[in-house]
Amino acid sequence: MPGPDTNRGAKRARELRAELGLDAGAPVGCVLGLAEDGLGIPVHVTRMSGTVEGVCWQLGEERMLWVHLHEFVPRSRFTLAHELGHVRCAHDQLMIVDTPKTMWGKTVPTETQANAFAAELLAPRPGVVDVVGGRTVDLEVVVELAAHFGVSAHVALYRCVTLGLLDSDAALKPRLDAEEHLAVWERLGPAEHEDALSAIAPADLPRLSPRMSDGGLGALLRGEATVEDVARLAGCEPEALARGLARLGV
């Protein structure tokens, strides 16, 4: 049974979908466009160091997101949705740095909320139930869900379990880990989910948002402020901020 943090994150996602006028069960076409054009939140896309997947920066009213671009774009779509979850769930840390370990851990409430938000935003309950259509959830159904909603097969399986459409992932997760679903994907040949993230080539990185804010980090990225200036605004040590920015390639 979902806990309070899962419920809170999912509720915030449903609220956002309603706010943006999205059909309750429809896929999100472009997460990058949703963030920048729909919500006015700048998103920078790059290749970050180590295992960093995404970053949510918040200073006063300033919001800025960073996403690591993977060759497998659905993974980056989920990360961006996860970072949006931190914003919409009102997590107030200055800089939230997400790695696979933090994103998929089960002990940090803010991460549980952001994950539930991302899952409900990208693969909403009514849509998942409709696609499954009462069938037994197997690899083919998981691949259909992943293709339809633009998520990974692992996220599609996660949704089936959390929505009670499958009792456990014990039988299918090892098969996904072994990449058995790739043969099913090739056989079914589903169309790739289009997202502006797909059009960003490695040579274009870092892709800095055209919606760069006028706040501290925006000024820093434009060369109009120093790390010391921004650290003073943030109330943190310049060295700590510099270390964080270095992980973003700034």
C-alpha positions as CSV (number, residue, x, y, z in Angstrom):
1,M,0.0,0.0,0.0
2,P,1.5,3.4,-1.0
3,G,2.7,5.5,1.9
4,P,2.0,9.2,2.6
5,D,5.1,10.4,0.7
6,T,4.1,8.4,-2.4
7,N,0.6,9.7,-2.2
8,R,1.8,13.3,-1.8
9,G,4.0,13.1,-4.8
10,A,1.4,11.5,-7.0
11,K,-1.2,14.1,-5.9
12,R,1.1,17.0,-6.8
13,A,1.6,15.4,-10.3
14,R,-2.2,15.1,-10.8
15,E,-2.6,18.7,-9.8
16,L,0.0,19.8,-12.3
17,R,-1.5,17.7,-15.1
18,A,-4.9,19.4,-14.4
19,E,-3.3,22.8,-14.2
20,L,-1.8,22.3,-17.6
21,G,-5.0,20.9,-19.1
22,L,-3.6,17.5,-19.8
23,D,-6.0,14.6,-20.3
24,A,-6.0,12.5,-17.1
25,G,-4.5,9.4,-18.8
26,A,-2.5,10.9,-21.7
27,P,1.3,10.7,-22.1
28,V,3.4,13.8,-21.7
29,G,4.7,14.7,-25.1
30,C,7.7,16.8,-24.2
31,V,8.9,17.1,-20.7
32,L,11.5,19.7,-21.6
33,G,8.7,21.9,-23.1
34,L,6.4,21.3,-20.2
35,A,9.1,22.6,-17.8
36,E,10.3,25.5,-19.8
37,D,7.3,26.7,-21.8
38,G,4.5,25.4,-19.5
39,L,6.1,26.3,-16.1
40,G,8.8,28.8,-17.1
41,I,11.5,26.8,-15.3
42,P,15.0,26.9,-17.0
43,V,16.4,23.4,-17.8
44,H,20.1,23.0,-18.6
45,V,21.0,19.7,-20.3
46,T,24.6,18.4,-20.1
47,R,26.8,15.5,-19.2
48,M,27.5,15.7,-15.5
49,S,30.4,14.2,-13.6
50,G,30.3,10.9,-11.7
51,T,26.9,9.4,-11.2
52,V,24.9,12.7,-11.0
53,E,21.6,12.3,-12.9
54,G,19.9,15.7,-12.1
55,V,20.1,18.8,-10.0
56,C,17.4,21.1,-8.6
57,W,18.7,24.5,-7.7
58,Q,16.4,26.9,-5.7
59,L,17.3,30.3,-4.3
60,G,14.5,32.5,-3.3
61,E,12.1,32.6,-6.2
62,E,14.8,31.3,-8.6
63,R,14.4,27.8,-9.9
64,M,16.8,26.0,-12.3
65,L,17.1,22.4,-13.2
66,W,20.0,20.4,-14.6
67,V,19.6,17.0,-16.3
68,H,22.3,14.5,-17.5
69,L,21.6,13.6,-21.1
70,H,21.6,9.8,-21.7
71,E,21.6,8.1,-25.1
72,F,18.5,6.4,-23.8
73,V,16.3,9.5,-23.6
74,P,13.4,8.0,-21.5
75,R,15.9,7.9,-18.6
76,S,16.5,11.6,-19.0
77,R,12.8,12.3,-19.2
78,F,12.2,10.6,-15.9
79,T,15.1,12.5,-14.3
80,L,13.7,15.8,-15.4
81,A,10.2,14.9,-14.2
82,H,11.9,13.9,-10.9
83,E,13.6,17.3,-10.6
84,L,10.2,19.0,-11.3
85,G,8.8,16.9,-8.5
86,H,11.2,18.6,-6.0
87,V,9.9,22.0,-7.2
88,R,6.2,21.1,-7.1
89,C,6.5,19.3,-3.8
90,A,8.1,22.4,-2.3
91,H,11.4,20.8,-1.3
92,D,13.4,23.8,-0.1
93,Q,17.0,22.7,-0.2
94,L,19.3,25.1,-2.1
95,M,20.8,22.4,-4.3
96,I,19.4,18.9,-4.5
97,V,21.9,16.6,-6.3
98,D,20.3,13.3,-7.5
99,T,22.1,10.1,-8.3
100,P,20.6,6.7,-9.0
101,K,21.2,5.8,-5.3
102,T,19.4,8.8,-4.0
103,M,16.6,8.7,-6.5
104,W,15.7,5.1,-6.0
105,G,16.4,4.9,-2.3
106,K,13.4,4.3,0.0
107,T,14.4,6.1,3.1
108,V,14.4,9.8,2.1
109,P,10.9,11.3,2.1
110,T,11.7,14.0,-0.5
111,E,13.1,11.5,-2.9
112,T,10.1,9.2,-2.5
113,Q,7.8,12.2,-3.2
114,A,9.8,13.3,-6.3
115,N,9.8,9.7,-7.7
116,A,6.1,9.3,-7.2
117,F,5.5,12.7,-8.8
118,A,7.6,11.7,-11.9
119,A,5.9,8.3,-12.2
120,E,2.4,9.8,-12.0
121,L,3.3,12.7,-14.3
122,L,4.7,10.6,-17.1
123,A,2.6,7.4,-16.6
124,P,-0.6,8.5,-15.0
125,R,-2.8,5.8,-13.3
126,P,-5.8,6.1,-15.7
127,G,-3.6,5.7,-18.7
128,V,-1.6,2.8,-17.4
129,V,-4.8,1.0,-16.4
130,D,-6.2,1.6,-19.8
131,V,-3.2,0.3,-21.7
132,V,-3.0,-2.8,-19.6
133,G,-6.6,-3.4,-20.2
134,G,-7.0,-6.2,-17.7
135,R,-4.3,-8.3,-19.3
136,T,-1.7,-10.3,-17.3
137,V,1.4,-8.1,-17.0
138,D,4.3,-9.7,-18.9
139,L,7.3,-8.4,-20.8
140,E,5.2,-7.5,-23.8
141,V,2.8,-5.4,-21.7
142,V,5.7,-3.7,-20.0
143,V,7.3,-2.8,-23.3
144,E,4.0,-1.4,-24.6
145,L,3.6,0.8,-21.5
146,A,7.2,2.0,-21.8
147,A,6.8,3.0,-25.4
148,H,3.4,4.6,-24.9
149,F,4.5,6.8,-22.0
150,G,8.1,7.4,-23.0
151,V,9.6,5.8,-19.9
152,S,12.0,3.0,-19.3
153,A,10.8,-0.6,-19.0
154,H,11.9,-0.5,-15.4
155,V,9.7,2.5,-14.7
156,A,6.8,0.8,-16.5
157,L,7.2,-2.3,-14.3
158,Y,7.4,-0.1,-11.2
159,R,4.1,1.5,-12.1
160,C,2.4,-1.8,-12.6
161,V,3.5,-2.8,-9.1
162,T,2.7,0.5,-7.3
163,L,-0.7,0.6,-9.0
164,G,-1.6,-2.9,-7.9
165,L,-1.7,-4.3,-11.4
166,L,1.1,-6.8,-10.5
167,D,1.7,-8.3,-7.1
168,S,5.5,-8.2,-7.3
169,D,8.3,-7.4,-9.7
170,A,10.2,-10.5,-8.5
171,A,9.6,-12.4,-11.7
172,L,10.0,-9.7,-14.3
173,K,12.7,-7.4,-12.9
174,P,15.5,-9.9,-13.3
175,R,14.5,-10.3,-16.9
176,L,14.6,-6.6,-17.4
177,D,18.0,-6.5,-15.7
178,A,19.1,-9.1,-18.2
179,E,17.7,-7.0,-21.0
180,E,15.4,-9.7,-22.3
181,H,12.8,-7.0,-23.0
182,L,15.0,-5.6,-25.8
183,A,14.1,-8.5,-28.1
184,V,10.4,-7.9,-27.3
185,W,10.9,-4.2,-28.1
186,E,12.5,-5.1,-31.5
187,R,9.8,-7.5,-32.3
188,L,7.0,-5.1,-31.5
189,G,8.7,-2.2,-33.1
190,P,6.9,0.6,-31.3
191,A,7.5,4.2,-32.4
192,E,9.9,6.2,-30.3
193,H,8.4,8.8,-28.0
194,E,9.3,12.2,-29.3
195,D,10.8,14.7,-26.8
196,A,13.0,17.8,-27.5
197,L,15.6,16.0,-25.4
198,S,15.9,13.6,-28.3
199,A,17.1,16.4,-30.6
200,I,20.0,17.4,-28.4
201,A,23.2,16.1,-29.9
202,P,26.4,15.4,-27.7
203,A,28.1,18.2,-29.7
204,D,25.4,20.7,-28.5
205,L,26.2,20.1,-24.8
206,P,26.0,21.9,-22.5
207,R,22.6,23.1,-23.7
208,L,21.9,26.1,-21.6
209,S,18.2,27.1,-21.3
210,P,16.9,30.0,-23.3
211,R,14.9,30.9,-20.3
212,M,17.9,31.7,-18.2
213,S,16.7,33.5,-15.0
214,D,17.9,36.9,-13.8
215,G,18.7,35.4,-10.4
216,G,22.1,34.5,-8.9
217,L,22.9,31.3,-10.7
218,G,21.6,32.8,-14.0
219,A,23.9,35.7,-13.5
220,L,26.8,33.4,-12.7
221,L,26.3,31.3,-15.9
222,R,26.2,34.5,-18.0
223,G,29.4,35.7,-16.4
224,E,27.7,38.6,-14.6
225,A,28.4,37.4,-11.1
226,T,31.1,35.5,-9.2
227,V,30.8,32.4,-7.1
228,E,31.4,34.6,-4.1
229,D,28.5,36.8,-5.1
230,V,26.1,33.9,-5.4
231,A,27.3,32.2,-2.3
232,R,26.6,35.4,-0.3
233,L,23.0,35.4,-1.7
234,A,22.6,31.7,-0.9
235,G,24.1,32.1,2.6
236,C,26.7,29.3,2.0
237,E,30.5,29.0,1.8
238,P,31.9,29.8,-1.7
239,E,34.0,26.7,-1.6
240,A,30.9,24.5,-1.0
241,L,29.0,26.2,-3.8
242,A,32.0,25.9,-6.2
243,R,32.3,22.1,-5.4
244,G,28.6,21.7,-6.2
245,L,28.8,23.7,-9.5
246,A,31.9,21.7,-10.5
247,R,29.7,18.6,-10.5
248,L,27.5,20.3,-13.1
249,G,30.5,21.2,-15.3
250,V,30.1,25.0,-14.5
